[in-house]
Amino acid sequence: MWESICLTVAATAGNNIGKVLQKKGTLILPPLSFKLKVIRAYASNKAWVVGFIMDIFGAMLMLRALSLAPVSVIQPVSGCGLAILSVFSHFYLKEIMNAVDWIGIILAGIGTIGVGAGGEEQKSSSISIFRILWLACGVAILFVLLNGWLRIYRRHRREQELVQYEVIEEVIYGLESGILFGISSVISKIGFVLLEQGLSKLIVPVCISMSICCSAFGFVYQTRGLKHGRAIVVSTCAAVASIVTGVLAGMLALGEQLPSAPVARFCLLLGW
């Protein structure tokens, strides 16, 4: 368990430092799209490329951690990267944060540590395809609602002729990217669990490929949020959404259970 936790800490450090560097790079870049001219602009920006590489390296370490421990433990532990991100965003990007921002970050950090402390080793259980389908439908409906909400605030900002993003837009982009990152981890874990249950070794690369697709879409939403929003707000919301998605999906779709020990169960619930 401790090996997977250490891998997760290293992975989330790479992810979050990478986000800060990507944020710095996007300051002089156009909004991310699939146009060749825009892609070239991002690829030629040193800060953004270094941040992107660190993000990818963190994702690879996260895959290794997911192969060793339950997703309902790995995702919460990844929230400790918020502390690293807070320091970098405040001192490196000179982002201004008030007392409420810091209180929220501290509470989120304490919560994720509590959830991680309550984790325990678990045996793989049978995967419910029915529950996975329900989970997919629920995520799709949630995205429709979030995008509708985002459109309303965009229209409001245009009508008011406001240049700066509103906080709610930062929150929505963070939530959408976090949900996709959480689902990405769950899909990867499903591949490892199915392999343990005797399915073909091809199931792992198939699930990892699907996981990469989810991460790629999450990356697009995250970059859009980082372009105009504060890195700490977007990434905090992404981390919380990723944690909640990972824990719920791990329990509903993968059959992961609450800890049997009362103290561990208390830490888990308190962390939530």
Residue pairs with C-beta under 8 A, 6 or more apart in sequence:
1 68
1 69
1 73
1 119
1 120
1 121
3 68
4 65
4 68
4 69
4 73
4 74
5 65
5 69
5 73
5 77
5 116
7 61
7 62
7 64
7 65
7 68
8 61
8 62
8 65
8 74
8 77
8 78
9 77
9 80
9 81
10 58
10 61
11 58
11 59
11 60
11 61
11 62
11 65
11 78
12 58
12 62
12 77
12 78
12 79
12 80
12 81
12 84
13 58
13 81
13 84
14 54
14 55
14 57
14 58
14 61
15 54
15 55
15 58
15 59
15 62
15 78
15 81
16 58
16 81
16 82
16 84
16 85
16 88
16 235
17 51
17 54
17 84
17 85
17 88
18 50
18 51
18 52
18 53
18 54
18 55
18 56
18 57
18 58
19 51
19 55
19 85
19 222
19 226
19 231
19 235
20 51
20 85
20 88
20 89
20 92
20 93
20 231
21 47
21 48
21 50
21 51
21 54
22 47
22 48
22 51
22 52
22 55
22 223
22 226
23 51
23 89
23 93
23 226
23 231
24 47
24 48
24 51
24 92
24 93
25 42
25 45
25 46
25 47
25 48
25 49
25 51
26 32
26 48
26 223
26 226
26 227
28 45
29 38
29 41
29 42
29 45
29 48
29 227
30 38
30 41
31 38
31 224
31 227
32 38
32 42
32 220
32 223
32 224
32 227
42 48
42 49
43 49
55 219
59 215
62 74
62 78
62 185
63 188
63 208
63 211
65 74
66 74
66 185
66 188
66 189
66 192
67 192
69 119
69 121
70 119
70 122
70 189
70 250
70 254
70 256
71 185
71 186
71 189
71 246
71 247
71 249
71 250
71 254
71 256
72 119
72 246
72 247
72 250
72 251
72 256
73 115
73 116
73 119
73 120
74 185
74 246
75 182
75 185
75 242
75 243
75 245
75 246
75 247
75 250
76 111
76 112
76 115
76 116
76 119
76 243
76 246
76 247
76 271
77 112
77 113
77 115
77 116
77 119
78 112
78 239
78 242
78 243
79 108
79 109
79 111
79 112
79 113
79 115
79 116
79 239
79 240
79 243
80 109
80 112
80 113
80 116
81 239
82 105
82 108
82 109
82 112
82 235
82 236
82 239
83 105
83 109
85 231
85 232
85 235
85 236
86 97
86 102
86 105
86 232
89 95
89 97
89 230
89 231
89 232
90 97
90 232
93 231
95 230
95 231
95 232
97 105
97 230
97 232
101 232
101 233
104 236
105 232
105 236
108 236
108 239
108 240
110 271
111 270
111 271
111 272
112 239
112 243
112 271
113 271
114 267
114 268
114 270
114 271
114 272
115 243
115 247
115 267
115 268
115 271
115 272
116 271
117 264
117 267
117 268
117 271
118 259
118 264
118 265
118 266
118 267
118 268
118 269
118 271
119 259
119 264
119 268
120 259
120 260
120 261
120 264
122 256
122 257
124 193
124 196
124 197
125 254
125 255
125 256
126 197
126 255
127 190
127 193
127 194
127 197
127 253
127 254
127 255
128 253
128 255
131 252
131 253
132 190
132 253
134 252
135 249
135 252
135 253
139 179
139 183
139 245
142 179
143 176
143 179
146 172
146 175
146 176
147 176
149 168
149 172
150 169
150 172
150 173
153 166
153 168
153 169
153 172
154 169
156 166
157 165
157 166
157 169
164 228
165 228
165 229
167 233
169 225
169 228
169 229
170 225
170 229
170 230
170 233
170 234
170 237
171 233
171 237
173 221
173 222
173 224
173 225
173 229
173 234
173 237
174 222
174 225
174 229
174 233
174 234
174 235
174 236
174 237
174 238
174 241
175 237
175 238
175 241
176 218
176 221
176 241
177 218
177 219
177 221
177 222
177 225
177 234
177 238
177 241
178 218
178 237
178 238
178 239
178 240
178 241
178 242
178 243
178 245
179 218
179 241
179 242
179 245
180 214
180 215
180 217
180 218
180 221
181 214
181 215
181 218
181 238
181 241
181 242
181 245
182 241
182 242
182 243
182 244
182 245
182 246
182 249
183 214
183 245
183 249
184 211
184 212
184 214
184 215
184 218
185 211
185 242
185 246
186 245
186 246
186 249
186 250
186 253
186 254
187 207
187 210
187 211
187 214
188 207
188 208
188 211
189 250
189 254
190 207
190 253
190 254
191 203
191 204
191 205
191 206
191 207
191 208
191 211
192 204
192 207
193 254
194 203
194 207
195 201
195 203
195 204
218 238
222 234
222 235
222 238
225 234
226 234
247 272
250 256
251 257
251 258
258 265
258 268
259 265
259 267
259 268
